[in-house]
Amino acid sequence: MPTTLTLKNIPDDVYVRLKRSAETHRRSLNREAIVCLESVLTPRMIAPSERLARARELRSTLPKKMFFTKDIDSLKKQERP
């Protein structure tokens, strides 16, 4: 049985983004909120072969520059904001 949920004190910028997203996807505000919650809260199982294929695809888009351990260590030691 579906349950009703009332949200209070939603920040204006979050509301605007949700409303825009609902309009873009041609959904009601309620349905868009449900879809957003489901996408965050529902675990997605990805087969190892699919994960590997995605990693290879991503790697193919990277520049062909080689990264060496000393370069990586140097970057790790740099102060970050």
C-alpha positions, -999 to 999 in steps of 0.1 A, spaced: 0 0 0 15 34 -10 24 58 18 20 95 18 50 116 27 50 154 34 83 173 30 88 205 48 115 232 46 127 222 11 155 247 1 143 269 -27 171 258 -51 163 221 -45 127 228 -53 135 247 -84 158 219 -97 132 193 -89 105 212 -107 127 218 -138 136 181 -138 100 171 -136 91 194 -165 120 181 -186 109 145 -180 72 154 -184 64 141 -149 45 155 -120 65 169 -92 54 140 -70 65 114 -95 98 131 -101 105 131 -64 98 94 -62 120 87 -92 149 107 -76 144 88 -43 143 54 -60 175 62 -80 194 70 -48 180 44 -25 175 13 -48 208 -6 -51 218 -14 -87 237 -46 -93 262 -43 -121 277 -74 -135 315 -74 -133 318 -77 -171 296 -46 -175 317 -27 -149 349 -37 -167 335 -26 -200 326 8 -186 361 12 -171 377 3 -205 354 27 -223 362 55 -198 399 47 -201 398 50 -239 386 86 -236 415 96 -214 446 112 -229 473 87 -237 497 102 -212 514 77 -189 511 82 -152 541 71 -131 541 63 -94 564 92 -86 540 116 -104 510 102 -85 528 104 -52 538 140 -59 502 150 -67 490 133 -35 514 154 -15 502 187 -30 481 208 -7 445 208 -16 419 235 -9 
